[in-house]
Amino acid sequence: MLPLSFGTSGDQLMVRQVGGSDDVKQHLGDLGFVPGTVLHVISSHNGDMIVDLKGTKLAITREMASKIKTDKLRESES
């Protein structure tokens, strides 16, 4: 498992764990970052990311992305 912030453009990842305070977990869960969810990394710059999560594009900071632990399902094809 690696933090989402380590993902690169084109990666397909599965959320495995969400960490942080209860408020942070609730906020990320409300956005759709729950264990078992698959997401695609659209772009990544210094850990700040834009991801496609359930058909919705979301921007997430490096700090928040570091609290989301993921597994790679598919490598970037660049």
C-alpha positions as CSV (number, residue, x, y, z in Angstrom):
1,M,0.0,0.0,0.0
2,L,1.2,3.5,-0.9
3,P,-0.3,6.9,-0.3
4,L,-2.4,8.3,-3.1
5,S,0.1,11.2,-3.3
6,F,2.6,8.7,-4.9
7,G,0.3,8.0,-7.8
8,T,1.2,9.2,-11.3
9,S,-0.9,10.3,-14.2
10,G,-2.7,7.3,-15.8
11,D,-2.6,5.1,-12.7
12,Q,-5.6,3.1,-11.8
13,L,-5.7,2.7,-8.0
14,M,-7.9,1.1,-5.4
15,V,-8.5,2.8,-2.0
16,R,-7.5,0.5,0.8
17,Q,-7.4,2.7,3.9
18,V,-8.2,6.3,4.9
19,G,-6.3,7.8,7.8
20,G,-6.3,11.1,9.7
21,S,-8.6,12.6,12.3
22,D,-12.3,11.6,12.4
23,D,-13.2,14.8,10.7
24,V,-10.7,14.2,7.9
25,K,-11.9,10.6,7.4
26,Q,-15.5,11.8,7.3
27,H,-14.7,14.5,4.8
28,L,-12.8,12.1,2.5
29,G,-15.5,9.5,2.9
30,D,-18.1,12.1,1.9
31,L,-16.1,12.8,-1.3
32,G,-16.1,9.1,-2.1
33,F,-12.7,8.0,-0.8
34,V,-13.8,4.8,0.9
35,P,-12.1,1.4,0.9
36,G,-12.7,-0.6,-2.2
37,T,-13.3,2.4,-4.5
38,V,-11.3,2.5,-7.8
39,L,-10.0,5.8,-9.0
40,H,-7.9,7.0,-11.9
41,V,-5.2,9.6,-11.5
42,I,-5.7,12.3,-14.2
43,S,-2.7,14.4,-13.2
44,S,-0.2,14.8,-10.4
45,H,2.0,17.7,-9.6
46,N,4.2,17.6,-6.4
47,G,1.6,15.3,-4.8
48,D,-1.4,17.6,-5.5
49,M,-3.7,15.6,-7.7
50,I,-6.7,15.5,-9.9
51,V,-8.5,12.2,-9.9
52,D,-11.5,10.7,-11.5
53,L,-13.6,9.1,-8.8
54,K,-16.9,7.4,-9.8
55,G,-17.1,9.7,-12.9
56,T,-16.4,12.9,-11.0
57,K,-13.1,14.8,-11.3
58,L,-11.8,15.9,-7.9
59,A,-8.7,18.0,-7.0
60,I,-7.0,16.9,-3.8
61,T,-4.0,18.4,-2.0
62,R,-0.8,16.5,-1.3
63,E,-1.7,16.6,2.5
64,M,-5.1,14.9,2.0
65,A,-3.8,12.5,-0.7
66,S,-1.1,11.3,1.8
67,K,-3.9,10.1,4.1
68,I,-5.4,7.8,1.5
69,K,-3.6,4.5,1.2
70,T,-4.0,2.7,-2.2
71,D,-2.9,-0.3,-4.2
72,K,-2.1,0.0,-7.9
73,L,-4.3,-1.9,-10.3
74,R,-2.7,-0.7,-13.5
75,E,0.5,1.1,-14.2
76,S,0.7,4.3,-16.1
77,E,1.2,3.7,-19.8
78,S,3.5,6.7,-20.6
